[in-house]
Amino acid sequence: MTIAEVEERTGLTRSNIRFYEKEGLLKPSREKSSGYRNYSEEDVDCIQKIAFLRTLGISVEDIGKIISGKLSLYQTVERQSKKLQENLKAAEASALACEKLLKSGPVSFEELDVEQYTTETEDYWERGKSALRYDFAGLLRRLGSRRTWVILWVISLFTAILSWPGLPAEIPIQWNHGEAVSMAPRACIFIYPAVMIVWRMILIPYLYMTLWNTRFGSLIAEYAVNGLCFAGLTAEIFTVFYVHGVIRTGIFPLLAVDGALLLMLLVLGLWELNRQLED
């Protein structure tokens, strides 16, 4: 059956189904003559199971491991149930605190007395930790997404288009101790968005294959490419500022800051994701 028929049968969008295929959860056959995907009843059944597990909050990565037999479905659901119960308790405590705050009438930030609305303060903050620690995990997932790459590429392209008329005939492409040591025609500013496409086309397949058996491998692959593209965008913007005399320092300190910040976010995000799996 066609993907349109699968959409009708499952209620899922085409992008959802394609995403499951990309993540390796689904492998439909292809017509030899046309090359179009041909979905079987088993594929539809698999899609429905995947969608059901996603409604339980189970990650796509874990579902992939369940399908491949690397994780137990029962144990994964058991762990997710405990996590949902903890989140439910935290939500109930937050709802109770909101009710108390509303009953007390209008209160300014300066007048807010936290202990007045959290009678079991220590227990309240302990329950709230689980919600707070998801921040880095969520940030990592957003930064390690295709949408983030598209945003970076669009910014790079518009930076090149908008800056090109005001650039000198030659722009620096290499620096040494804050001084430009190698120049190139100003049209080279368009190399930055072009290179982002090349990086993604080459590195994503390689990293996906290399990190396939690694926990959060697909997320790390996307994040690594986006991080590299972010460094490229930094270099592009630096070049524009440099030729206009806004910046006179070298680019390497900026790239070092980029690298350190991205590495820190990666470590913190992976730590939080691992904590979520262990909870």
C-alpha positions in Angstrom: 0.0 0.0 0.0 1.1 3.6 -0.5 2.1 6.1 2.1 -1.2 7.9 1.6 -3.1 4.8 2.5 -0.9 4.3 5.5 -1.6 7.8 6.6 -5.3 7.1 6.4 -5.0 3.8 8.2 -2.9 5.0 11.1 -3.9 8.7 11.4 -0.2 9.7 11.3 1.3 12.3 9.0 3.7 11.5 6.2 6.5 13.3 8.0 6.0 11.1 11.1 6.1 7.9 9.0 9.2 9.1 7.1 10.9 10.0 10.5 10.3 6.5 11.8 11.9 5.2 8.6 14.9 7.5 8.9 15.4 6.3 12.5 15.5 2.7 11.3 12.2 1.7 13.1 10.5 0.8 9.8 11.9 -0.7 6.6 9.2 -0.9 3.9 10.0 -2.7 0.7 10.3 -0.9 -2.6 8.7 -1.5 -6.0 11.4 -2.7 -8.4 10.0 -0.8 -11.4 9.2 2.5 -9.8 11.3 2.5 -6.6 8.3 3.7 -4.6 7.8 2.3 -1.1 5.3 -0.5 -0.7 3.9 -0.8 2.9 2.7 -4.1 4.1 0.1 -4.9 6.8 3.1 -5.8 9.1 4.5 -2.3 8.4 1.2 -0.7 9.4 1.0 -2.8 12.6 4.6 -1.8 13.4 3.7 1.9 12.9 0.7 1.6 15.2 2.8 0.0 17.9 5.5 2.7 17.6 2.9 5.5 17.8 1.3 3.9 20.8 4.7 3.6 22.6 5.4 7.3 21.7 2.1 8.3 23.4 3.5 6.7 26.6 6.5 9.0 26.4 9.0 6.3 25.3 11.8 7.8 23.2 12.3 6.8 19.6 15.7 5.6 20.4 14.4 3.3 23.1 11.7 2.0 20.7 14.4 1.2 18.2 16.3 -0.8 20.8 13.0 -2.6 21.8 12.4 -3.6 18.2 16.0 -4.8 17.8 15.8 -6.8 21.1 18.4 -4.7 22.9 15.8 -3.5 25.5 12.9 -5.3 27.1 9.5 -3.8 26.4 8.2 -4.8 29.8 11.1 -3.2 31.7 11.1 -0.1 29.5 7.3 0.4 30.2 7.9 -0.3 33.9 10.6 2.4 34.0 8.4 4.8 32.1 5.5 4.2 34.4 7.6 5.1 37.5 8.8 8.2 35.7 5.3 9.3 34.9 4.1 8.7 38.4 6.9 10.9 39.7 6.0 13.6 37.2 2.4 13.3 38.2 3.3 13.8 41.9 5.4 16.8 41.0 2.5 18.2 38.8 0.0 17.7 41.7 2.3 19.5 44.1 2.7 22.4 41.7 -1.0 22.6 41.1 -1.6 22.7 44.9 0.9 25.5 45.2 -0.8 27.4 42.5 -4.2 27.1 44.2 -2.7 28.4 47.5 -1.1 31.3 45.7 -4.4 32.2 43.9 -6.4 31.9 47.1 -4.1 34.4 48.9 -5.0 37.1 46.4 -2.8 39.3 44.2 0.8 39.1 45.4 3.8 40.9 43.9 7.2 39.2 43.4 8.7 41.1 46.3 5.9 39.9 48.6 6.1 36.3 47.5 6.9 33.9 50.4 7.8 30.6 49.0 7.6 28.6 52.2 4.0 29.8 52.8 2.9 28.0 49.6 5.1 24.9 50.1 4.3 23.5 53.5 6.6 20.5 52.9 9.3 22.7 51.4 12.1 20.1 51.3 9.9 17.4 49.8 8.5 19.9 47.3 11.9 20.8 46.0 12.9 17.2 45.9 9.9 16.3 43.7 10.6 19.4 41.5 14.2 18.3 40.8 13.0 15.9 38.1 11.3 18.6 36.2 14.2 21.0 36.6 16.8 18.5 35.4 15.0 18.0 32.1 16.0 21.4 30.9 19.5 20.5 29.6 18.1 17.3 28.0 15.4 19.3 26.2 17.9 21.9 25.1 20.2 19.2 23.7 17.3 17.6 21.7 16.4 21.0 20.3 20.0 21.8 19.3 20.5 18.3 18.0 17.6 18.6 15.5 17.4 19.1 11.8 15.3 22.2 12.4 18.3 23.8 14.2 20.5 23.0 11.2 18.0 24.7 8.9 17.9 27.8 11.1 21.7 27.9 11.1 21.8 27.5 7.3 19.2 30.2 6.7 21.1 32.6 9.0 24.3 31.9 7.2 22.7 32.4 3.7 21.1 35.7 4.7 24.3 36.9 6.3 26.1 36.2 3.0 23.4 37.8 0.9 23.0 40.9 3.1 26.7 41.5 3.7 28.0 40.8 0.2 27.3 44.3 -1.3 29.2 46.0 1.5 32.3 43.7 1.5 35.6 44.8 0.0 36.9 43.1 -3.2 38.8 40.6 -1.0 38.0 39.1 2.4 40.2 37.3 4.9 40.0 33.5 5.1 42.9 32.9 7.4 44.2 34.7 10.4 47.4 34.7 12.5 47.5 36.6 15.9 44.6 38.7 14.9 46.0 39.7 11.5 44.6 38.5 8.1 47.3 36.5 6.3 45.3 35.0 3.4 42.7 36.7 1.3 40.1 35.6 -1.2 37.4 37.2 -3.5 34.4 38.5 -1.6 32.2 36.0 -3.3 33.8 33.4 -1.1 31.4 34.6 1.7 28.9 32.2 0.0 31.1 29.3 0.7 29.9 29.3 4.3 26.3 28.3 3.6 27.4 25.9 0.9 29.9 24.2 3.2 27.1 23.7 5.7 25.2 21.6 3.1 28.3 19.6 2.3 29.0 18.9 5.9 25.5 17.6 6.5 25.5 15.5 3.3 28.8 13.9 4.2 28.9 13.7 7.9 25.4 12.8 8.9 25.4 9.4 7.1 28.9 8.6 8.4 28.1 9.6 12.0 24.8 7.7 11.9 26.6 4.6 10.9 29.4 5.1 13.3 27.2 5.9 16.3 24.3 3.6 15.5 24.9 1.2 18.4 25.7 4.1 20.8 23.1 5.4 23.2 21.6 8.6 21.8 23.8 8.1 18.7 21.5 9.8 16.3 21.1 12.8 18.6 24.9 13.1 19.0 25.4 12.9 15.3 22.9 15.7 14.6 24.3 17.8 17.4 27.9 17.3 16.2 27.1 18.5 12.7 25.0 21.4 14.0 27.9 22.4 16.3 30.3 22.4 13.4 27.9 24.5 11.4 27.5 26.9 14.3 31.3 27.3 14.3 31.2 28.0 10.6 28.5 30.6 11.2 30.7 32.2 13.8 33.6 32.4 11.4 31.3 33.9 8.7 29.9 36.6 11.0 33.5 37.2 12.4 34.7 37.8 8.8 32.0 40.4 8.1 32.8 42.3 11.4 36.5 42.0 10.8 36.5 43.6 7.3 34.4 46.5 8.7 36.8 47.1 11.6 34.3 46.1 14.3 36.6 43.2 15.5 40.4 43.2 15.6 41.1 40.1 17.7 41.8 36.7 16.3 39.0 34.2 15.6 40.4 31.3 17.5 39.4 32.6 21.0 35.8 32.8 19.7 35.9 29.3 18.2 37.4 28.0 21.5 34.5 29.5 23.4 32.1 28.0 20.9 33.7 24.6 21.3 33.8 24.7 25.1 30.1 25.9 25.3 28.9 23.2 22.9 30.9 20.5 24.7 29.5 21.5 28.1 25.9 21.5 26.8 26.5 18.1 25.2 27.9 16.6 28.4 25.1 18.1 30.6 22.4 17.1 28.2 23.6 13.5 27.9 24.0 13.3 31.7 20.4 14.4 32.1 19.2 12.0 29.4 21.0 9.1 31.1 19.5 10.1 34.5 16.0 10.0 32.9 16.7 6.5 31.7 17.9 5.4 35.1 15.0 7.0 37.1 
